[in-house]
Every structure is written in C-alpha cells, then in structure tokens.
Amino acid sequence: MTLKQPALVAPDPVIRPQAAEQPHRATAWPAARTAAAEAGAAARAGHAGQAAREPLAVPLGAALGRVLAGPLLALTDLPSFDTSAMDGWAVAGAGPWTVREEGAVLAGHAPAAVLADGEAVRIATGARVPTGTTAVIRSEHSEQSEQSERSEGSEGSERSQRSERTTAAAGPFLHALREVRPGQDIRPRGQECRSGDQLLPAGSVVTPAVLGLAAAAGYDALPVLPRPRVEILVLGDELLTTGLPHEGLIRDALGPMLGPWLEALGAEVLATRRIGDDAEELYEAVTGSTADLLITTGGTAAGPVDHLHRVLDAAGATLLVDGVKVRPGHPMLLARLAGGAEPRHLVGLPGNPLAAVSGLLTLAEPLLAALAGAPREPRHAPGVPVQDEIQGHPHDTRLVPVFRRADRAVPLHYNGPAMLRGIAAADGLAVVPPGGARPGQALEILGLPWPTAAGDAPAQGACFT
C-alpha cells in the first residue's frame, strides 16, 4: 500500500509504511495528560485575535455548560431593596404593636405607607419591607390579643410626674414570644453583592446555579467562549451502522458514542464521518478539516491497514504523544497538525471501544478543557479506597471501570479493551498504578461527564470482580 506524495513534504514519489513499523515511544500516563492540556492551552493562545474565537452572546437558556468569556459582574444590588426573609410581621419600634388592618405586604407589590412607631403589618417572604420597619417577627414567634396594657409617661399633676400610669388600650395587638433584635429576618439591600461586584471570574463553567445567579443579577444573555470544534473520523472496513454482526462484520460502537461524549465534554461536534481503511481518503479528511480537533478511531497501531502514522507523516504533523503507558488504550496518540490559520490537533483513539474511552479521558478531555478555557481542574475524586484487589499491569497504568458504593470503589468485570458493559454501568475509572492495587488502597477515580446514580448496584449480573 502506498500513499500519494502530498505537496507539503520533501520530494519523494512514494511514502512507504516505515513509520508505522517502528515501535511507539510511549509516554507515561500522567505525562500524557499534561502534554494534552499544554497542547490545548497553546492552541487557545494561538487562537487569540481570530474572529472565530471571539466571545459569543448566548441566551441564558443556551449557556449551560459553556465557559464565561469574561467575569460575571453584578448589574444591580442583590437584593435590590430591603426584603423580608420570612413570612410574619413587619414591626416598628418596641412592642407590643398595634396591628395595621389594611392588608399584608406581598412580594411583587409596593409596600403600604410608612410604618409608624408601635405598628405591625403582615408581610410575606420576599416582600419589600415598609419604610420605618425595625424588624420582622416570624409568624410562629408571635401572638395576638384584643387588649394590651401599655405603660405611658404622664404629664400634669405632681403625682403623675413621679410615676407612670397604666392604661388599657383596645386591640388587636401583636406580642413577640421571643426577644426582637433590630434588623432580624430582614435581608438588607446589597447583602449578597453590590452593583459592579465580580460574582464569578472569567473561565468559570456555566452550571445551573450560575444560570440562576446570572438571572438574579439581571442578565438575559451571557458572554461565553466558543466551543472547540471537533470532527470525528471512524475508520474500519469491518464496521456496520445497522443490523446484527455477521460474516466478520461488527457494529460500530464508537460512532454513536463519541459525538455525545465529546459534546458532554463541551465540544461542538461538526460531523461524524465513516472512512474505512483507505489511506488516501484519510489523508484528504485530515488535511481538509477545519476543526480544532480531529478524533480518529483505529489505525493507531502497526497493522496492515493501520495508516494513521503514515498519513500524519505525509501531512507534516508533529507527534506530541505517540503511545501511552496505559491499559487499555496504549496505542493512542496526539499530533499537532500542520497548515491552516489556526492551531489544530488530532487525537488518535484505538479501535477497541474501552480502549477508545481510555484515550478520550487521557488525551481528549484535558486538551478540550484547556482549549475551551475552562479551569484545569481534573474531573476526579482522589483517594477513594477500592473494595477489592485489582490486578495491574507490570509496567503500565491501568484504567478500570468502578462503581461507587458508600465510601468504596467497587471494580467491575467486563473491563477488556473491546468491552463496554463495564463502563456503561460505572461511575468512573480507577487509576490503577503498575503492579495493581490491594483492598482498601486509595485510588484516583476519573469521573464521567454526566450524572451517575450512587449507592445501588448496577443491574448487569455478576459484574463485580
């Protein structure tokens, strides 16, 4: 098999498969993840000034999972006026208080007139407190009566100047059952923030809570960074897209899986293309793509139809990672592509499904996070004890699907390179050091980019190791 000479390389009429026959210079697993993150950060810096990378104004409803292009600044004080923190009574001065009868102060309505000293009025949570309010008394901390003895200072006679007289006044009156402190259960204006305060820094990921905060702060849209653009190239003549496997053909598991997985990692998937085992078509796809990141499946080893290394060499690409000391997935690779106005990369995933997942978590996830401008904080839980012994590789890191049960990580069966049954029921992948792990040993757990239900055993039969 030969590959036509592209114009990008030195004169040589034929590109021969020598590069594919040479052994991989495998990179240690932690170093490979670092290299991928650094490649993404460098590419993002290279995008600076490009129109395609300018911030986008996205409505709140479409901003979930995006990355803030600038700091989130408060557009107003929060709260923007003094509000009641409880259902109860707004009171002025010392009690007992005369109950104002004209109705309650409700959220979304203008408060009644100024509250005079010695008066009380019903108020709802979130309502604007009337001017003159000293405190809010919760309903359960008060009671009413029709009469109240009130002490008044008297003037006139000599006797009244030396003492106080007690009078009975008509109610209804409000009495506090607990001590009333000035300002209690009132949320003062600006308690959470003042207009112009920085609520979140640039680079923060927009979560549902961030959407709520932005709405409260007065935003209708958010400035976010564009998503990294990804194109997926599924290789292999043996792959079927429909029906049952037959006559040496198998179903393509990666095509349906990779797009949604990459979108969950924050990427914009431009297309998923099936190419087969055609070196020329692969070369055209690699050199013709405008995506920030190309993801290929299969073709990373040295088999008779593994063309990726030769294609990358012919395209003038630079291999940043050529094999990783991890099982499954050790033939994965990361390359920086030549040409184009903007930096572009390619992650080559092995063709076996779980090996491809290993490649996604090892190379694609850290690269995409850095390229998107998200804070480089790994999606993992360090130091989780494993319930059972996990067999390791003598020299390489091993990634094993696990299920979290209470404070333990339970390793799952069906963890071979071609199997997806284990990862489909898993909460994450345990990072097993060379030599394996003993029961109770704390391991780093790589998380998955979607919610998982903890606590119940996965319904996949005798799946535990």
C-alpha positions, -999 to 999 in steps of 0.1 A, spaced: 0 0 0 14 34 -10 3 69 -3 5 96 -30 31 122 -23 15 155 -10 30 188 -18 37 195 19 67 171 22 101 169 6 103 153 -29 98 116 -26 75 100 -51 62 74 -26 55 74 11 63 39 24 50 24 56 82 26 75 69 49 103 41 25 111 66 -3 116 87 15 142 79 9 179 60 36 198 79 58 222 52 55 249 46 84 273 38 78 310 1 82 316 3 114 339 28 130 315 4 123 285 -25 141 302 -2 170 310 10 171 274 -26 172 261 -35 200 285 -5 220 274 -13 215 238 -48 228 243 -36 258 262 -11 266 235 -37 262 208 -61 285 227 -34 311 229 -28 307 192 -65 314 186 -62 349 202 -73 376 177 -90 352 154 -126 361 146 -138 325 151 -127 327 187 -144 359 197 -168 357 226 -205 349 218 -235 364 235 -257 334 243 -292 335 259 -293 321 294 -313 291 281 -285 281 258 -255 289 280 -254 257 302 -220 240 300 -203 270 283 -173 289 296 -176 325 306 -156 348 283 -153 375 309 -160 380 346 -197 379 357 -204 414 372 -235 422 392 -257 445 372 -276 455 403 -275 453 441 -287 419 454 -312 422 469 -321 454 452 -342 466 482 -347 456 518 -368 424 518 -384 402 544 -366 368 549 -397 352 564 -435 352 565 -446 371 595 -449 407 608 -430 439 600 -429 459 631 -416 494 641 -402 503 675 -408 484 707 -438 462 713 -465 453 718 -476 467 684 -509 478 671 -519 456 641 -525 476 609 -556 462 594 -554 473 557 -538 441 545 -505 423 541 -474 434 523 -468 409 495 -439 401 473 -441 420 440 -463 447 454 -454 481 466 -454 482 505 -480 502 524 -473 536 538 -446 543 562 -448 521 593 -453 543 623 -437 536 657 -456 509 676 -473 495 644 -472 460 629 -483 448 595 -484 413 579 -456 406 554 -447 378 531 -412 363 523 -395 384 496 -417 414 501 -402 448 503 -403 460 539 -421 493 546 -401 523 555 -397 526 593 -396 488 598 -374 478 628 -375 440 624 -396 411 610 -411 387 635 -419 352 622 -455 342 625 -447 313 648 -428 336 672 -458 359 678 -494 360 691 -523 385 690 -546 398 717 -576 422 717 -562 442 747 -528 453 758 -516 472 788 -493 499 777 -471 520 800 -471 557 792 -452 586 807 -478 612 820 -476 649 825 -496 674 845 -500 665 881 -472 662 906 -482 626 912 -480 617 875 -446 633 872 -433 610 899 -447 578 884 -462 561 853 -498 553 848 -511 521 832 -539 523 807 -558 496 788 -559 501 751 -581 485 725 -565 460 701 -558 439 682 -522 439 694 -492 418 684 -469 404 710 -435 388 704 -428 355 721 -391 359 717 -366 388 720 -368 410 690 -335 423 676 -333 453 653 -329 440 617 -338 404 624 -351 384 594 -346 414 570 -323 409 540 -308 444 536 -302 458 502 -268 447 488 -264 419 513 -252 394 486 -235 419 463 -234 455 452 -237 466 415 -204 461 398 -191 434 421 -174 404 405 -196 374 411 -175 348 391 -142 351 373 -137 346 335 -133 309 327 -160 297 350 -182 269 336 -218 278 334 -237 255 357 -275 256 365 -266 275 397 -246 300 376 -276 305 353 -297 313 384 -271 337 397 -269 355 363 -306 358 361 -308 373 396 -280 397 387 -300 410 358 -286 391 328 -306 379 298 -276 366 279 -240 356 288 -207 363 270 -192 328 265 -162 314 247 -170 294 215 -169 256 219 -139 238 205 -149 224 171 -145 186 167 -147 163 138 -149 125 142 -134 101 117 -145 65 122 -121 41 104 -125 4 95 -140 -16 67 -154 -41 91 -180 -17 107 -217 -19 103 -241 10 111 -273 -11 113 -284 -46 119 -267 -76 136 -230 -85 132 -224 -111 106 -197 -127 83 -168 -109 101 -185 -75 102 -193 -59 136 -214 -30 147 -198 4 150 -200 12 187 -178 43 186 -197 63 161 -228 66 182 -208 70 214 -181 96 207 -203 125 195 -224 127 226 -194 121 249 -175 149 233 -205 172 235 -207 164 272 -171 175 274 -180 209 260 -172 204 223 -192 213 192 -192 182 170 -192 193 134 -196 158 119 -190 121 123 -176 106 91 -170 69 83 -140 64 61 -130 28 62 -94 16 57 -85 40 29 -52 59 34 -59 84 6 -93 92 19 -80 95 54 -52 119 42 -78 141 24 -100 142 55 -71 151 78 -57 178 56 -91 192 46 -107 195 80 -112 229 96 -120 215 131 -99 225 161 -96 188 170 -99 157 148 -107 124 166 -99 92 147 -108 57 157 -85 28 150 -54 28 128 -30 38 155 -10 6 158 12 -11 132 -12 -35 114 -15 -39 77 -43 -14 74 -32 10 102 -25 41 81 -27 69 106 10 73 113 19 74 76 -9 98 69 3 122 97 38 120 85 27 128 49 6 157 62 36 172 80 21 167 115 41 167 147 36 138 171 33 151 206 23 118 222 30 85 204 17 58 226 8 60 263 18 36 291 -18 28 300 -40 -3 296 -63 -4 278 -55 21 250 -17 22 249 -15 28 211 -34 62 214 -16 93 200 -18 131 199 -5 151 170 -3 188 161 -14 193 125 4 215 101 -10 243 80 -41 264 85 -46 298 100 -54 284 135 -37 256 156 -53 222 151 -47 188 167 -56 152 162 -62 126 188 -60 90 175 -80 66 196 -76 28 194 -104 10 177 -115 -11 207 -143 6 225 -130 7 261 -95 15 248 -111 44 229 -127 56 262 -93 54 278 -79 77 250 -108 101 255 -101 105 292 -63 106 288 -59 129 258 -91 144 245 -106 156 278 -76 176 291 -70 191 256 -106 202 252 -108 216 287 -77 238 281 -88 247 245 -122 258 259 -106 280 285 -121 260 314 -101 259 347 -78 229 345 -93 210 374 -94 173 367 -128 156 369 -118 131 395 -121 121 431 -87 114 446 -81 89 474 -111 66 471 -105 32 487 -112 2 465 -132 -26 479 -114 -55 462 -80 -63 448 -74 -50 413 -49 -68 391 -25 -44 375 -1 -43 345 36 -49 354 47 -16 339 18 5 328 -11 24 345 -44 6 342 -79 22 339 -106 0 354 -144 8 355 -156 11 390 -189 17 408 -191 39 439 -208 22 469 -208 43 500 -172 53 506 -157 25 484 -150 20 447 -161 -14 435 -142 -27 405 -164 -41 377 -159 -70 354 -162 -67 316 -132 -44 315 -114 -58 285 -103 -34 257 -132 -43 235 -159 -43 262 -184 -15 270 -206 -34 295 -184 -24 325 -181 14 316 -219 15 308 -226 7 345 -197 26 360 -194 59 380 -158 64 368 -125 47 361 -100 38 388 -64 48 380 -45 16 390 -7 20 393 17 -5 378 15 -37 399 -21 -34 409 -40 -23 440 -48 -41 472 -82 -39 490 -86 -6 508 -59 11 488 -69 47 479 -70 53 441 -77 83 419 -111 80 402 -116 96 368 -152 109 367 -176 107 338 -190 139 322 -226 132 332 -246 125 364 -243 90 378 -265 74 405 -245 64 435 -255 38 461 -273 10 442 -255 -19 425 -256 -17 387 -280 -42 370 -255 -62 350 -254 -95 367 -223 -109 383 -203 -79 373 -181 -73 403 -146 -85 404 
